[in-house]
Amino acid sequence: MKIVILATEASGDYLASELIKCLKKKIKNIDISGVGGELMKKNGLNSWVPIYKFNAIGIFEVLIRIFKFIKLINFIENNIRKKNPDIIITIDSPSFSYRLVRRLQDLRKNTKFIHYVAPTVWAWKSYRAKIFSKLFDKIFTLFKFEPKYFTKYGLDAEFVGHQIFFKKSFKKQKKKIISFLPGSRTSEIKNNMKKIKSVILKCHEKMKDFDIYILTFDHNINLIRSFIKSKKINLITNYNEKQSIMKKSHLAVAASGSVTLELINYNTPMVVFYDTHWITKIIIKNFVKVRFASIINIFYDKEIVPEFLFEKLDSNKLLTAIMNLTYDSVSRNNQFKYFDNFSKEMLLKGKNPAELIVKQIKI
C-alpha cells in the first residue's frame, strides 16, 4: 500500500511520526512518502522536501514568498501523481493542504483524501469548513467541539484527541530553569526575538540562580545567535533534550502555538507571547473571532496563561509576568489546577489518537 503524508510544521511532524508507527504495525507492505521532518524520517518516511523549506508563517510572510510556495506545491503535486497513492493524509497547515489537494481531485476515484488537525474555523476563516468538506473524504480533529463545524457540510469528521496527551507525563520535580521557546519557523522567530531579546538578557542578569535555555532547531541556531551572543545562555536543538528541559523547567516563556500543549502536558507553568508583521497583525485583529491565542484560554474563555500578543508584547510587562510566575506559588498552583483538568479533556476515553485514526481510515 502506498500512503503519502504531508506535514510542514514541527507539531505536524510529531503527530505524523506517531501515526506512521501505527500504520507500520497494521500494514506489513507499506510505502510511506511525502513531506516531513526528522521524527517522521526516523520512523520510515521518504521525505521529498526538508520541512524547514516551509519556514514562513502569517499572511504577509507567505505573500512575499508566494512564488517559492507555488514552486514547492508544483513539485509535491508532481511527486504525488508519480506515486499514485492509495491514501493522502495532510496534517495541519490548512492553507497549503487545501490548495494542494484541490489540484488533485481527479485522483479521488482511487485515492482517499484525509486531513488531520482541523483548521481553526471556530476562530477565523469559517468558510474553510465548506471548502474542506468538498475536498476531503474524512477529517480528524484534536478537540471535541470541532466536528460539528464540518459535519454540517456533510464531511465525515471525528474527534480523536491530541497525541501529546497520550504520552503520559509524570510530574517531575522542577529545577531552576527558565526556558524560552521563540517559535518553529524562521519568520516568526525573527519577529519574536526582536521583542524578547531584552527579556532573555534581563532574566539572565536578574535571575542568577536560574539556568536560561532557548529551545530551537538546528537551522535557526545562527539566527538566534545573531540576537543572543552570550554563550552562557544555552541553545538546545536536540528533540529529546528539549523535551527533557521542558519537563524540568520551573517556567517556560513560549511563542503561541502547539508547544503550549506540550507544556501543559508536562505541567510546566508558562507565559505566552507572539508578534508578527504589522500587515498580518491588522488582518488577524480584524477577522479573528476569539479573545485569546492559547487553546487553554480559549477552552475556558479566560486568561489561565498570561498572553502578551502584538502591541501588548511589552518587555517590561513580560518580565514582570515571568517574575510573578517564578516566585508566586498561588499563580503557579492556579495554572497547575487548570492544566490537570484540561489534560483530561484532550483524549477520547484515554485512547491513542494515532491508533484511532488507523482504525477509522479502513485500510
Wavefront OBJ file of the C-alpha trace (Angstrom):
o trace
v 0.000 0.000 0.000
v 1.215 3.497 -0.903
v 0.487 6.344 1.503
v 1.536 9.976 1.140
v 1.739 12.017 4.358
v 2.339 15.749 4.265
v 3.352 17.730 7.368
v 5.026 21.112 7.003
v 5.275 22.148 10.661
v 7.160 20.825 13.693
v 3.920 19.976 15.517
v 2.688 18.048 12.474
v 5.998 16.193 12.299
v 5.344 14.786 15.779
v 1.717 13.846 15.089
v 2.655 12.203 11.791
v 5.560 10.262 13.318
v 3.177 8.615 15.808
v 0.703 7.915 13.005
v 3.436 6.278 10.907
v 4.329 3.969 13.816
v 0.726 2.747 13.995
v 0.414 2.384 10.218
v 3.542 0.245 10.060
v 2.220 -2.003 12.833
v -1.008 -2.621 10.922
v 0.347 -2.890 7.362
v 3.384 -5.010 6.578
v 3.914 -3.988 2.967
v 3.683 -0.196 3.142
v 5.362 2.615 1.226
v 5.187 5.965 3.069
v 6.470 9.110 1.374
v 5.700 12.812 1.323
v 6.914 15.808 3.325
v 8.054 15.785 6.924
v 10.745 16.411 9.491
v 13.295 14.362 11.389
v 10.775 12.481 13.542
v 8.828 11.278 10.512
v 12.022 10.289 8.695
v 13.242 8.313 11.718
v 10.019 6.312 11.543
v 10.318 5.481 7.859
v 9.126 8.447 5.792
v 10.809 9.090 2.453
v 10.668 12.898 2.537
v 10.738 14.791 -0.751
v 11.306 18.243 0.787
v 13.029 19.293 4.047
v 10.439 20.664 6.447
v 12.414 23.865 7.013
v 11.634 24.895 3.423
v 8.206 25.834 4.784
v 9.621 28.439 7.120
v 7.144 31.286 6.676
v 4.092 31.903 8.788
v 1.489 34.648 8.647
v -0.299 36.275 5.748
v 2.290 38.874 4.734
v 5.190 36.467 5.260
v 3.625 33.956 2.870
v 2.683 36.572 0.283
v 6.257 37.797 -0.126
v 7.342 34.193 -0.689
v 4.419 33.251 -2.916
v 6.493 32.117 -5.906
v 8.587 29.887 -3.678
v 5.430 28.221 -2.330
v 3.927 27.774 -5.789
v 7.136 26.061 -6.857
v 7.006 23.762 -3.814
v 3.354 22.891 -4.416
v 4.062 22.105 -8.082
v 6.961 19.850 -7.107
v 4.931 17.985 -4.476
v 1.933 17.611 -6.793
v 4.138 16.040 -9.479
v 5.629 13.620 -6.943
v 2.179 12.587 -5.737
v 0.987 11.935 -9.283
v 4.057 9.787 -9.948
v 3.453 7.872 -6.714
v -0.292 7.415 -7.393
v -1.021 6.685 -3.685
v -3.912 4.821 -2.135
v -4.235 7.412 0.627
v -3.127 11.041 1.014
v -3.005 12.392 4.567
v -2.439 16.125 5.029
v -1.654 17.320 8.546
v -2.496 20.825 9.785
v -1.136 23.671 7.525
v -4.639 24.298 6.106
v -3.667 26.917 3.513
v -1.065 24.617 1.994
v -3.180 21.467 2.390
v -6.362 22.532 0.655
v -4.536 24.314 -2.162
v -2.561 21.185 -2.922
v -5.482 18.772 -2.548
v -7.709 20.924 -4.762
v -5.270 20.265 -7.625
v -5.506 16.506 -7.070
v -9.264 15.983 -7.079
v -9.088 13.957 -10.279
v -7.388 11.206 -8.199
v -10.322 10.747 -5.814
v -11.726 7.737 -7.665
v -8.782 5.652 -6.499
v -7.244 7.748 -3.724
v -8.689 8.534 -0.304
v -8.099 12.098 0.968
v -7.775 12.573 4.722
v -6.965 15.655 6.776
v -5.671 15.505 10.357
v -5.893 18.608 12.632
v -8.881 20.700 11.655
v -8.404 24.292 10.537
v -9.486 26.678 13.294
v -12.754 27.626 11.604
v -14.202 28.486 15.027
v -11.610 31.279 15.357
v -11.476 32.659 11.817
v -11.916 31.790 8.141
v -15.112 29.827 8.855
v -15.584 29.364 5.088
v -12.802 26.773 5.173
v -15.193 24.225 6.716
v -17.199 24.219 3.487
v -14.051 24.102 1.320
v -12.634 21.149 3.235
v -15.945 19.280 3.016
v -15.690 19.338 -0.778
v -12.037 18.282 -0.972
v -11.596 15.590 1.689
v -13.221 12.251 2.471
v -12.587 12.477 6.213
v -11.182 14.849 8.808
v -9.816 14.012 12.260
v -9.967 16.704 14.928
v -7.899 17.325 18.058
v -10.706 18.924 20.053
v -14.142 17.518 20.783
v -16.019 20.727 19.904
v -14.679 20.787 16.306
v -16.518 18.042 14.319
v -19.838 19.943 14.248
v -18.299 22.683 12.107
v -17.619 20.137 9.340
v -20.421 17.577 9.646
v -22.968 20.293 8.860
v -21.453 20.391 5.359
v -21.501 16.610 5.019
v -17.829 15.908 5.791
v -17.159 12.827 7.909
v -15.455 14.365 10.977
v -14.200 12.503 14.045
v -12.695 13.707 17.310
v -9.663 11.561 18.180
v -7.931 13.717 20.801
v -4.452 15.166 20.969
v -1.476 12.818 20.668
v 0.622 14.878 23.087
v -1.639 13.919 25.988
v -1.460 10.192 25.249
v 2.224 10.286 26.069
v 1.889 10.043 29.844
v 3.961 12.676 31.579
v 4.673 12.045 35.226
v 5.020 15.177 37.279
v 8.721 15.880 37.659
v 10.452 17.968 40.239
v 11.041 21.365 38.693
v 14.586 22.674 38.531
v 15.877 26.221 38.415
v 15.437 26.527 34.654
v 13.699 29.219 32.611
v 13.187 28.043 29.036
v 12.395 30.333 26.114
v 10.682 28.917 23.012
v 10.654 31.611 20.308
v 8.805 29.596 17.630
v 9.471 26.962 14.987
v 9.615 28.957 11.749
v 12.312 31.390 10.709
v 9.961 34.304 10.023
v 8.190 34.093 13.394
v 11.485 33.696 15.263
v 12.764 36.900 13.647
v 9.667 38.821 14.718
v 9.569 37.357 18.217
v 13.264 37.666 19.019
v 13.210 41.401 18.277
v 10.801 41.806 21.198
v 12.059 39.203 23.677
v 15.818 39.597 23.261
v 15.981 42.145 26.087
v 13.767 39.959 28.301
v 16.080 36.960 27.883
v 19.116 39.064 28.742
v 17.401 40.642 31.771
v 16.360 37.217 33.076
v 19.959 36.081 32.754
v 21.112 39.190 34.604
v 18.490 39.265 37.388
v 17.900 35.532 37.996
v 21.440 34.375 38.564
v 20.363 31.197 40.363
v 18.442 30.043 37.250
v 19.797 28.490 34.073
v 18.408 30.112 30.928
v 17.710 27.952 27.872
v 16.484 28.765 24.377
v 14.895 25.747 22.668
v 15.051 25.851 18.886
v 16.022 23.924 15.727
v 19.369 23.336 14.007
v 18.570 25.568 11.044
v 17.750 28.513 13.356
v 20.856 28.495 15.570
v 22.701 31.204 13.610
v 19.600 33.392 13.532
v 19.136 33.213 17.301
v 22.859 33.735 17.933
v 22.594 36.950 15.922
v 20.270 38.209 18.692
v 21.780 36.433 21.729
v 25.554 36.259 21.606
v 26.187 35.194 25.209
v 27.410 31.594 25.388
v 26.075 31.412 28.957
v 22.561 31.229 27.541
v 22.152 27.674 26.324
v 20.738 26.876 22.879
v 19.270 23.382 22.589
v 18.157 21.741 19.324
v 18.106 18.009 20.090
v 14.479 16.822 20.274
v 14.812 14.551 23.310
v 16.908 17.070 25.212
v 14.340 19.796 24.512
v 11.554 17.596 25.844
v 13.555 16.886 28.981
v 14.195 20.591 29.580
v 10.521 21.473 29.071
v 9.568 18.859 31.681
v 12.094 20.152 34.223
v 11.644 23.885 33.622
v 10.395 25.958 36.516
v 8.839 28.251 33.907
v 8.529 28.403 30.116
v 8.207 31.583 28.070
v 6.691 30.332 24.819
v 5.581 31.650 21.450
v 1.895 30.973 20.950
v 1.413 27.610 19.238
v 1.103 23.868 19.788
v 4.161 23.836 22.080
v 1.908 25.281 24.779
v 0.005 21.971 24.783
v 3.256 20.093 25.391
v 3.986 22.385 28.321
v 0.523 21.740 29.763
v 1.153 18.002 29.487
v 4.492 18.472 31.258
v 2.802 20.563 33.968
v 5.185 23.442 33.296
v 3.859 26.923 34.125
v 4.133 29.348 31.243
v 3.777 32.823 29.832
v 2.799 33.145 26.159
v 3.922 35.806 23.698
v 3.705 36.441 19.960
v 4.448 39.087 17.359
v 4.201 39.192 13.587
v 4.454 41.590 10.643
v 2.176 44.621 11.015
v 0.134 43.740 7.912
v -0.577 40.223 9.220
v -1.364 41.770 12.607
v -4.020 44.106 11.176
v -5.720 41.279 9.274
v -5.721 38.946 12.292
v -7.116 41.597 14.633
v -9.946 42.385 12.207
v -11.003 38.833 11.424
v -10.185 36.555 14.380
v -13.321 35.832 16.419
v -11.767 34.636 19.708
v -10.316 36.721 22.537
v -7.247 34.592 23.171
v -4.467 32.819 21.291
v -3.736 29.926 23.677
v -6.031 26.920 23.382
v -6.385 26.559 27.156
v -7.508 30.190 27.436
v -9.942 29.715 24.542
v -11.233 26.489 26.125
v -12.017 28.144 29.471
v -12.704 31.584 27.953
v -10.414 33.289 30.436
v -6.731 34.013 30.807
v -5.303 30.986 32.602
v -1.962 31.591 30.910
v -0.808 35.246 30.613
v -0.672 36.352 26.984
v 1.458 39.130 25.506
v 0.467 39.494 21.878
v 1.365 42.059 19.217
v 1.422 45.597 20.692
v 0.844 44.143 24.189
v 4.204 42.416 23.926
v 5.950 44.936 26.165
v 9.314 43.739 27.505
v 8.835 45.226 30.984
v 5.339 43.749 31.411
v 6.520 40.376 30.120
v 9.435 40.412 32.565
v 7.054 41.250 35.438
v 4.834 38.275 34.499
v 7.877 35.991 34.374
v 8.963 37.112 37.841
v 5.448 36.644 39.180
v 5.073 33.088 37.888
v 8.583 32.210 39.000
v 8.161 33.207 42.627
v 4.398 33.324 43.352
v 3.134 29.869 44.345
v -0.534 30.960 44.163
v -0.221 31.884 40.475
v 1.665 28.675 39.732
v -0.853 26.470 41.557
v -3.710 28.080 39.649
v -2.114 27.020 36.353
v -1.476 23.500 37.699
v -5.173 23.117 38.582
v -6.363 24.092 35.105
v -3.633 22.080 33.375
v -4.808 18.932 35.142
v -8.461 19.428 34.202
v -7.636 20.405 30.620
v -5.428 17.340 30.079
v -8.338 15.026 30.934
v -10.416 16.590 28.149
v -7.799 16.067 25.450
v -8.221 12.330 24.822
v -11.149 10.160 23.732
v -11.578 7.663 26.577
v -7.817 7.661 27.130
v -7.137 6.038 23.737
v -4.168 6.576 21.415
v -5.279 9.099 18.733
v -2.940 7.599 16.114
v -4.454 4.140 16.636
v -7.986 5.575 16.405
v -7.114 7.171 13.060
v -5.597 3.996 11.627
v -8.702 2.006 12.624
v -11.106 4.528 11.139
v -9.490 5.061 7.754
v -10.380 1.421 6.998
v -7.208 0.312 5.349
l 1 2 3 4 5 6 7 8 9 10 11 12 13 14 15 16 17 18 19 20 21 22 23 24 25 26 27 28 29 30 31 32 33 34 35 36 37 38 39 40 41 42 43 44 45 46 47 48 49 50 51 52 53 54 55 56 57 58 59 60 61 62 63 64 65 66 67 68 69 70 71 72 73 74 75 76 77 78 79 80 81 82 83 84 85 86 87 88 89 90 91 92 93 94 95 96 97 98 99 100 101 102 103 104 105 106 107 108 109 110 111 112 113 114 115 116 117 118 119 120 121 122 123 124 125 126 127 128 129 130 131 132 133 134 135 136 137 138 139 140 141 142 143 144 145 146 147 148 149 150 151 152 153 154 155 156 157 158 159 160 161 162 163 164 165 166 167 168 169 170 171 172 173 174 175 176 177 178 179 180 181 182 183 184 185 186 187 188 189 190 191 192 193 194 195 196 197 198 199 200 201 202 203 204 205 206 207 208 209 210 211 212 213 214 215 216 217 218 219 220 221 222 223 224 225 226 227 228 229 230 231 232 233 234 235 236 237 238 239 240 241 242 243 244 245 246 247 248 249 250 251 252 253 254 255 256 257 258 259 260 261 262 263 264 265 266 267 268 269 270 271 272 273 274 275 276 277 278 279 280 281 282 283 284 285 286 287 288 289 290 291 292 293 294 295 296 297 298 299 300 301 302 303 304 305 306 307 308 309 310 311 312 313 314 315 316 317 318 319 320 321 322 323 324 325 326 327 328 329 330 331 332 333 334 335 336 337 338 339 340 341 342 343 344 345 346 347 348 349 350 351 352 353 354 355 356 357 358 359 360 361 362 363
